[in-house]
Amino acid sequence: MGHSGVVTLQLRAPRHQVSRKSIVLWTLNAAIGWAVVLVPQLIVLLFTADAPGWQLALALTTAVLAIAHTVVMPSWRYRVHRWESTPDAVYTLSGWFNQEWRIAPVSRIQTVDTKRGPLQQMLGLATVTVTTASAAGPVEIEGLDLDTAARLVDELTTTTQATPGDAT
């Protein structure tokens, strides 16, 4: 505790990793994203009788970048992504190349939401979004298994209701 009973929050590494299934989610998301870029290039190459060399070079460069990103990024992200909820705050560390550390004091939490896109539903994963009055935007914990996400939402809802503060 800091002066006058105020809790002092410090940036630190959160304890919990996200689900290992997040690696599959991020791999699929990367593959789909790159396919949107690469498939049109390949279609142009296939249906152009004498495509210029730069189009082939562009498609090859795109393919190399796509493979490197799809292979490296998911595991790297998994090693980085961490989260933790305490009675005082929600801590997150996310990203891979650019990493972001966030602390959301419980007294500032306004809403707690869960979202599940089609791939997350298929893999049994969820994203928990903690919205605060911060200009930095909500804190998202992506890649939680369903049971963990449900427990976290229940815990944060209970803790937030019991915490004095105006959430602003």
N, C-alpha and C positions, 0 to 999 in steps of 0.2 A: 504494500500500500504506500502511496505517496502522501503528500501533505494533505491534511484535513480529510482523511478517509477516502481519498480518490485513488482508485486502482491505476497503477502505471503499467501500460502495456508495452512490451518490447518486441521488436521484430526478431523472430527466431524460426528455426526450421520446424514445421509442423510434424507430428509423429506418424500419421497414417498415410499409407500409399493408397492409390485408387485401385480398382479391380484390375487384375492382369488381362481381363477381357478387353480393357481399354486399348491394348496394343492392336487387337483385331479391328476395333472400331476406327482407330486413327489410320490404320493401314487401308481399310475399305474407303474411308473418306478421302484419303490422298489419292488412291487409285481412281476413284470416280472423278475427282477434280482434274487429274491429269488426263483422263480419257476424254473429258470435254474439250481439252485443248489439243490433244494429239490426234484423235479420230478425224476431225475435219482436215487436218494436214495430210493424213494418210489417204483420205478420200480424194483430195486434190491430186496427190501423187499418182494414185491408181488410175484416175480418169483423165489425166493430162498426158497426151502421147509423148511429148518431149518437154517434160517439166524442167525449168531452169535448175541449175546446180544449187543455187541458194535455197530453193524449196526443200531439196533433199537434205542439205546441211541443217536447215532449220528443224526438220522433222527428226533427224538423228540427234541433234542437240536437245530437243524437247524430250525425246525418249530417254536419253542418258540422265538428264535432270530428273525426270519422272521416276526412273528406277532408283536413283540415289536417294531422292526424297522419300519415296515410299518404303524403302528398306531401312533407312537410318532414322528418320523422324519418330516413328511410333515408339521404338524402344528407348530412344533418348528422352522423349516426353514422359514415358512411364517412369524412368529413373528420377526425373525432376518433380513430377506432380505429387504433391503432398497436401494434406489437410488435417485440421484438428479443431475440435470444438471444446471449449472450456466454459465454466460458468460465467466467465468475463468476456470472452471474445471467440470469434471464428478466425482461424489462421489458414491462409492458403499460400501455396507456392505453385506456380503454373508456368507453362511455356516450354520451349526447348532451346531455340537459338536466342531469343529474347525472353528473359525470365521475369516474372512479376511476383513479388511478395505482397500480400495484402493482410490487413487486420481489420476485422469489423467488430467493434465493441458491441456487446449484447444490448447495451442501453440505447444504441443507435439503430438497431434492427427495426425495420418497418414491416417487411413481409418476408416470408419464406415460401418458395415455390419449388415444385418438381416438374421437370419436363423430360419427355422421351420421344425422340425422333424414331423413324422407322428402323434404322439400324440399331439404335439403342434398345428398342423393343425386341428385336430379333435376338440380341445378345443378352437380354436381361439386365440392362444398365439404365441409369438415370443421371440427370444433372440436377443438383440442388442449387437454387439461386437465392442468395441472401441479399435483399435490397435494404440499403441504409440511406441516410440523408446525405451521403458523400457525393461530391461532384465527380469523383472517380468512377462512379457507376456501381452496379451490383457486383458482389463477389460470387463467382460461379465455381462449383466443385463438380467437374465433369468426370464421368466414368466410375460412378459408385454402383455397386450391385444393388438390386432393388431393396433387399432387407436393410442394408446399411443406410440407404437413402431414406427409407421410411423411419428408421430409428432416429436419424439425425434431424429430420423435419419435426418429429414428435418432441425430441429433446430441446431443439431450439424454440419451438412454439411454447413449451412449458417454461423454459428458462426466461424467455422474453416477457411472458405474461407476469412472471414473478419478479422481474427486475424493474426497479423504479427508474424513471427517466422519461423524456418526452420524445425519444426517437428522432430528434432533429439535430 
